Amino acid sequence: MITSELYSYSTRIDTIKVELPIVDNMGKVHGSLARAGKVKAQTPKVEKQEKKKNPRGRAKKRMLYNRRFVNVTTLPGGKRRMNPNPEK
C-alpha cells in the first residue's frame, strides 16, 4: 500500500510542467568578445634576448652561499651566520 502511494506521488511530480520566462536583463560585465586580445595584439613584439644560463645543483648552492654569507657587508649585529637565532 505504501509503495503504491509513493509511486502515484512520484508520477504526479513527473507530470508537472513549470514554465519560467527567460529574462535577459542581466548586466554585461566585461564587454564583448570582439575586443578580446586587444592589448596583446597592440603591444610591440620584442625578441627574446640571449642570456647566461643559470647554474644548477651544487654550483647554484655555492653561488647562494657566497652571495648570502661571504660577499655580504657587515650588518649591525655582526657577521651574518647560517643560523641567526640568538644563542641561549
TIDRENBA-348923 format. One record per residue: residue in one letter; x, y, z of N, C-alpha, C in turn. Coordinates in steps of 0.1 Angstrom, whole numbers, padded with zeros to 4 digits, always signed. Each point is the difference from the previous one (the first is absolute). Layout:
N
AXYZXYZXYZ/...
! end
This chain:
88
M+0008-0012+0000-0008+0012+0000+0009+0013+0000/I+0010+0000+0008+0009+0011+0001+0007+0002-0013/T+0005-0011-0006+0007+0002-0013-0009+0005-0011/S-0013-0004+0000-0009+0005-0011-0002+0015+0002/E-0001+0005+0013-0002+0014+0002+0013+0008-0004/L+0011-0005+0003+0013+0006-0004+0001+0001-0015/Y-0004-0011-0007+0000-0001-0014-0009+0011-0006/S-0012+0000+0005-0009+0010-0006+0004+0014+0003/Y+0006+0002+0011+0005+0014+0004+0011+0004-0009/S+0009-0010-0003+0012+0003-0009-0005+0003-0015/T-0011-0007-0004-0005+0002-0013-0006+0014-0001/R-0006+0005+0010-0006+0013+0000+0012+0011-0002/I+0011-0002+0007+0011+0009-0001+0006+0000-0014/D+0000-0012-0006+0006-0001-0013-0009+0007-0011/T-0012+0002+0003-0009+0006-0011-0002+0015+0002/I+0006+0006+0011-0002+0014+0002+0009+0007-0010/K-0006+0010-0007+0008+0008-0009+0002+0014+0006/V+0012+0005+0000+0003+0013+0005+0006+0008-0011/E-0007+0011-0003+0005+0009-0010+0004+0013+0006/L+0013+0004-0002+0005+0012+0005+0004+0009-0012/P-0003+0013+0001+0005+0009-0011+0015+0002+0001/I+0006+0000-0012+0015+0002+0000+0002+0015-0001/V+0006+0005+0011+0003+0014+0001+0015+0003-0003/D+0002+0008-0009+0014+0003-0004+0004+0015+0003/N-0003+0004+0012+0003+0014+0004+0011+0000+0010/M+0008-0010+0000+0012+0000+0008+0011+0010-0006/G+0007+0006+0009+0010+0010-0005+0012-0007-0007/K+0005+0006-0010+0012-0005-0006+0012+0005+0008/V+0009-0009+0003+0010+0004+0010+0013+0004-0007/H+0005-0009-0009+0014+0003-0005+0001+0003-0015/G-0011+0005-0006+0001+0003-0014-0002-0011-0009/S+0000+0003-0013-0003-0010-0010+0013-0008-0003/L-0002-0011-0007+0012-0008-0003+0007+0005-0013/A-0006+0011-0006+0006+0005-0012+0013+0007+0004/R+0002+0005+0012+0012+0007+0004+0010-0009+0007/A-0003-0013+0000+0009-0010+0008+0014+0000-0007/G+0010+0001+0008+0014+0000-0005+0005+0013-0005/K-0007+0011+0002+0003+0013-0005+0014+0005+0005/V+0002-0002+0013+0013+0006+0006+0012-0008-0005/K-0002-0014-0001+0012-0008-0005+0003+0003-0014/A-0011+0002-0008+0002+0003-0014+0007+0013-0003/Q-0002+0010+0009+0005+0013-0003+0014+0003+0006/T+0005-0009+0009+0013+0002+0006+0010-0004-0011/P+0011+0007+0000+0011-0003-0010+0007-0013+0004/K+0003-0008-0011+0007-0012+0002+0015+0003+0003/V+0005-0006+0011+0014+0001+0003+0006-0014+0001/E+0011-0001-0008+0006-0013-0001+0007-0004+0013/K+0000-0012+0004+0007-0005+0012+0015+0002-0001/Q+0006+0005+0010+0015+0002+0000+0006-0013+0006/E+0012-0002-0005+0008-0012+0005+0006+0004+0013/K-0001-0009+0010+0006+0003+0013+0008-0011+0005/K+0008+0002+0010+0009-0010+0005-0009-0011+0007/K+0004-0012-0001-0007-0011+0006+0002+0000+0015/N-0010-0002+0008+0001-0001+0014+0007-0013+0005/P+0008+0001+0010+0006-0012+0005-0010-0009+0007/R+0002-0013+0000-0009-0010+0006+0008-0008+0010/G-0008-0006+0009+0006-0010+0009+0010+0006+0010/R+0012-0006+0001+0010+0004+0009+0005+0014-0003/A+0001+0004-0012+0005+0013-0004-0010+0011+0004/K-0013-0003+0000-0010+0010+0004+0001+0002+0015/K+0001-0011+0008+0001+0001+0014+0013+0008+0004/R+0011-0002-0007+0012+0007+0002-0002+0015-0002/M-0007+0003-0011-0003+0014-0003-0008+0007+0011/L-0011-0007+0005-0008+0005+0010+0008+0002+0013/Y+0008-0009+0004+0008+0001+0012+0009+0012-0001/N+0007+0001-0011+0009+0012-0002-0008+0013+0001/R-0011+0000-0007-0008+0013+0000-0005+0003+0014/R-0004-0010+0008-0006+0003+0013+0010+0002+0011/F+0011-0008+0000+0008+0000+0012+0014+0005-0002/V+0005+0000-0012+0014+0003-0003+0002+0015-0004/N-0007+0004-0011+0001+0013-0005-0009+0010+0005/V-0005-0001+0013-0010+0009+0005+0007+0010+0009/T-0005+0012+0000+0005+0011+0009-0004-0003+0014/T+0008+0004+0009-0003-0002+0014-0012+0008+0005/L-0010-0007+0005-0012+0007+0005+0001+0003+0015/P-0008+0009+0005+0000+0002+0014-0004-0014+0007/G+0008-0004+0010-0003-0013+0006+0011-0010-0004/G+0010+0004-0008+0010-0009-0003-0001-0007-0013/K+0008-0011-0002+0000-0007-0013-0012-0008-0001/R-0005-0002-0012-0012-0008-0003+0004-0014+0001/R-0008-0008+0007+0003-0014+0002-0010-0009-0006/M+0003-0013-0001-0010-0010-0005-0012-0001+0008/N+0001+0000+0014-0011+0000+0009+0000+0013+0008/P-0009+0009-0004+0001+0013+0006-0008+0001+0013/N-0005-0011+0005-0007+0000+0013+0010+0004+0011/P-0005+0007+0010+0009+0004+0011+0004-0012+0009/E+0012+0000+0004+0005-0011+0008-0005+0002+0014/K-0005-0011+0007-0005+0000+0013+0009-0005+0010/
! end
